[in-house]
Amino acid sequence: MLIRNIGVQRCAKAGQIGQRHLRVEDPPLLPGKGRFVDDLHFPHMLEAAFVRSPHAHALIRNIDVAAARSLPGVKAVLTLADISSYLSSERLPLQFRAKDLPPDITPFALAKNEVAFCR
């Protein structure tokens, strides 16, 4: 059985394979003059950090945020319970809705009852 990679053939015909291509983003990046989101600073701007579970799969019994909230410079520590009243759904929306899929197929905006590692 012969398998052909149509994409490679198309790129080769278009002269894209083996050719030098100038990238638009390179000139500021190579001399270290690129700008990144981390370089932007605005008045009253805050940063966010998301804490991931140290466990591959675990039930959530309690989330104690007292220690994190007491740290200097911390403006807020939020759990799903804290933001639920602002959400139209606790789950993230599915980009392409399908009637055949169950409504609970998407992940929660923040962990709720359990955490599970997935790539």
Buried (B, 14 or more C-beta within 10 A) or exposed (E): EEEEEEEEEEBEEEEEEEEEEEEEEEEEEEEEEEEEEEEEEEEEEEEEEEEEEEEEEEEBEEBEBEEEEEEEEEEEBEEBEEEEEEEEEBBEEEEEEEEEEEEEEBEBBBBBEEBEEEE
